[in-house]
Amino acid sequence: MKLYYCETLNPRKACAAARFLKADVEFVRVDLASGEQRTAEFLALNPNGKVPVLQDDAGTLWEANAIMCRLSDTVAADFWPHDHRQIDVLRWLSWDASHFTRHGATLWFETLIKPLFGGEPDVAVIEDAKTSFRLHGRVLDGHLAANSVAVGKTLTVADFALAAALPYASAADIPLAEFPHIQKWYGRLEELDAWRNPFPA
């Protein structure tokens, strides 16, 4: 298996999942700065021109959440459950993409990525993202007040998805400190070497 990645939010969770699951993958770095993702060779793997991409015997798969699920199935893990929990995992994946990480990723982009390309952070966009992050953060914080993980009793792909922007909370001024239960849950993720150090050395 080959996992095409770069050091951004979505590839980060796919790489972390590969390491957490001890999947036998070859990590292939895509140089976004040089436009490698726009080459004909890469677009044949993912017509969206984005990473991550997983290439294995079953074919080519893009989108980080789907890749995490495929990796789990490949090693016969419970990280992508195939029982009554699966619908609930899908619920949190959908909610996260539409709300929680969506706004965390906006703060990450405006604060950390835009300036790298000479852009100025948009204050109005930042304030709107913070407001929305707080709104949805209260939902997740309330859920985690009574649950140690997103779904069930063990980590699933939902946990890695929900945490995607949080490694950058301090640098991107994501208001994580306002949510004690999210902080406690995320602290447990930070104890995992695969989560702290997802990318190849």
N, C-alpha and C positions, 0 to 999 in steps of 0.2 A: 504494500500500500504506500502511496505517496500523498503527503498532506502539504499542499501549497499554502503558504502563510506569509504574513508580514506582522510587524509589531503594532497592530491596531486592535480595536475592541473585539470584533467578531472572531478574527483568527485567534486571538488570545484564548477565548474560551474553548475553541476547538483543540488547540494545542494542549491546554490544561487537561481537557478530557482525555486526550490520547495518552498523556503522561500518567494521569490518575488511573486509567484503565490498563496501563502497561501494554498498550496496543503496539504491535510490531509495524511501525510506520517509518517511512523515510521522510524527514522534514525537508521541504524544498522552499527556500526563501524567494519571494517575488519582490523585485526592486521597484516599488511604486514610483520612487522619485525619478527613475530613468524611463518610466512608462512601459515597463515590461508587461504589465497587465493589459496593455492595449495591442500587443503583438498578435499577429494572426495565429501563432502557435498557442498562445494562452487563451485567446478568444474561442478557439476550438474546444477548450476545456470548459470555459464558462463564458457564454456570450454576453454576460453582464459586465465582464472585465473587472471582476472583484475577487478577493480572497475572503475566506478559505475555499479550497477545492480539495476534495478527496478523490483519488483515483485508485481503484482496486479491481479485482476480478469481476465484480458486478457492474463495473462501468465507472462513470464520472458523476460525482454528486457535489452540488454547491448548496450553500446556506449552512451557517454554522450549527444551528440547532439540529437540522437533519443529519449533519455529519456526526455530531455527538451521539445521536441515536444509532446511526450505522456502526460507529465504533463500539458502542455498547453491545450491539447484537453480534458483532464480529468476535468479541471475546466472551460471549454468553454471560454478560454481566446483568445486574439488576438496575443499572444506572438509568436505563430506559425500560421501565417496567411493562410487562405484558399481562397485567392483571387489572383489577378494578381501579388501581391508581392511575392508569394511563390517561383516562379522560381528564382527571384533575391536573395531571402534568401538562396536558395540552392547554387546559384553561390558563395555567400560570404562564406558559410560553406565549400564548396569544396576548394576555394582559400585559406581560412585560414588554413585548415588542411595540405595543400600542401606547403604553403609558410609562412604566417605570424606567427602563433603560433608554427608552426614546428620549426622555428629558435629561437623564444623566449623560447620555451621549452628546446631546446638544451642548451641554456645559463643557464637556471634554473637548469638543471640536472648537467652540468659540474661544475658550480660554487657552488651550494648549496647541491645537493644530493650526488654526487660522494664522496666528502670528508667525509660524514657521514659514509661511508662504507670503509674508508681507502684508497680511490682512489685519484689519483692526477689529477686535471683538465688538460685537453689536450689543450694546448695553441693554437695549429693550428686549432683544432675544434672550439674553442671559437672565434678566429679571423674570420674564415670562416662563422660562424653563425652570427656574428655581421655584416659582409659585406652583407650577404643575408637579414638580418633583415632590414638593412638600405635601400636596394634596394626595398623591398616590402613595407617597411614603407612609402616610398615616394608615392607609389600607394594609400595606405589607407589615408595618410595625404591629398593628393590631392582630394580624394573623400569627405573627411570630411570637407574640406574647404567650400564646397557648401551644405553640408548635416549635420543636427544635430545628426542623427542616421544612422546606416548602410543602412537601407531600409525604405522607406516611412517616416512617421512623428512620429512614436512611437517605443519604444524599441521592438526588436524581439530576437529570439534565436540567430540570427547572431551577435548581439552586445555582448551577454555574451560569445559566442564562440571566437570572435575576441579579447576579453579582458582577456582570460584565463591566460596568463602568466604575465600580466601587474601588478598584485599586488606585484610581486617579482622584479619589474624593478630595484629598487635601490639596493637591496641585490644581485641580479644576474648580475648587470652591463649591463642591457639591455638598449640600447641607446635611450630611450624614449624621453629624453629631446630635441632631435634634431627635434621633430615633434610637432609643436605647436597645430595643429588642432586635432591630436590624443590625446594630453594631455588635451585639453579642453573637448573633448568628454569623455575621461576616467574620468576626474574630475567629470562630471555629474553622471557617474556610481558610483563613490565613495561616492556620497551623499546618495545612497541607503543603508539602514542598511542591507538588505538582501545580498547585494554584499560585504559589508565590513565584515560582520559577518555571513558567510554562514553555518558554522558548529555548531552543537548542543553544548551548554555550557557543 
